[in-house]
Amino acid sequence: MSVVKSKRSMSSLEFFHNAILLRKDITKLLMRDFGVKTFHRNIHFVADVHDFEKEDAEVVQQIFDKYDLDRCFVDEFPMWLLDKERIYFMDILRSLFKNIVKANSIYPVNMNEYYERRNYQNSAIGDCEDLLQEMQYILTIMPVNAEKYMKYVEMIEKEIALLKGWRKSDNKIVARLKK
């Protein structure tokens, strides 16, 4: 028998499910180059896409020249920067998952294991903070719409809250261990 959705409690692994969604959504953002338009506006791009005849291509080239449309968006920010940031984001996301999985794999039976688990939880929270800081950095250096990034910021903040809740729930384990 199922429980009505509004009456359901939060899953004990909600932090893990949210981390999966976070990683998937940010990976999609990275595949779109952070939402930056990197296409080239030049005659060669138009000719390849529309298979123009030579005479038409000359007319379009004159229009491009007249209105200075040969300029390329990529010149405004180098591709190496996008590549470096993409790699850095992927490394942070990978670290986040490693820390969550390692922390979740430890069921403390003594205080040393408890502290080890807590360190992994703290590292996962730190990874989320790194993601937030890197998002802020991207917003300051690239011409992207900040409103579109709010979805990711909210997901990261939710993940931080879930991880802190998970860490706080471990206080019950400490009480048990101290007995």
Secondary structure, 3 states (H helix, E strand, C coil): CCCCHHHCCCCCCHHHHHHHHHHHHHHHHHHCHHHCCCCCCCHHHHHHHHCCCHHHHHHHHHHHHHCCCCCCHHHHCCHHHHHHHHHHHHHHHHHHHHHHHHHHHCCCCCHHHHHHHHHHHHHHHHHHHHHHHHHHHHHHHCCCCHHHHHHHHHHHHHHHHHHHHHHHHCHHHHHHHHC
